[in-house]
Amino acid sequence: MTTGNIFVISAPSGAGKSTLVNALCAKDPQIKVSISHTTREKRPGDKHGVHYYFIEKREFEQMLLKHEFLEHANVYDNYYGTHKTTIEQLINAGKDIILEIDHQGALQIRKLVKDAVLIYILPPNIETLRRRLQHRNTDKPEVIEKRLNLALDDISYAKYFDFAVINDDFDQALADLYSIILVNRLRTQHVLEKWNK
C-alpha cells in the first residue's frame, strides 16, 4: 500500500476554508481531514471527535510537555494542535490528509514534513470577509473586528505557501483546490510507488 500525502490548508477566519474542505472530502473518499485538538469553546453544531477534540487547557499543556503534537499554535487565545498519532494512522492507511490549520502550524509542518503541500485560501477582499463573518452569527461584533484586524496579518503569510486559491466563486475555488490534489498525486515519486507494487 502506498502512503498518503499531507496537504495543509490555511486561511483567515471566514474565507470559506471549512466549507471548501468539506466539499473536497465529499468529492473524493481518499481525502481525510485530520481532527485537531483545541481548547476553544464549542460553537453551535460542533461535535467532539468530528470537528475537533475539545479538551481543557491543562490537558493540552500536558500533551505539549510530552511532545505529542506534530504542530501546535495559540490562535485567538486558544490552543490548537495536530496529534502525531492521528497523522501516522491516516498516512499509513494510504489516505491523503488535510490539515486545516493556521499559518503558524503550516510553517511548522513545512519544516518537519518536506513533502507537505501548503495551500492558502484567500477571500475575494476584506469587505467580503467582513460580511461572511457577520452572516455566520457565531461571534460578537468585537470578536469579528478582532478577526478582521488579524486577517490582514494572517494573509501576509500566504507568500510562504505553495499554492493560493481565491474563494470568490465557490465551484471554481473547489475545482482549483481539487486540481492541486490531483496534480500532487501525479508526482513521479507517488506514481512510481504504485507502479512498483
Secondary structure, 3 states (H helix, E strand, C coil): CCCCCEEEEECCCCCCHHHHHHHHHHHCCCEEECCCEECCCCCCCCCECCCEEECCHHHHHHHHHCCCEEEEEEECCEEEEEEHHHHHHHHHCCCEEEEECCHHHHHHHHHHCCCCEEEEEECCCHHHHHHHHHHHCCCCHHHHHHHHHHHHHHHCCHHHCCEEEECCCHHHHHHHHHHHHHHHHCCHHHHHHHHCC
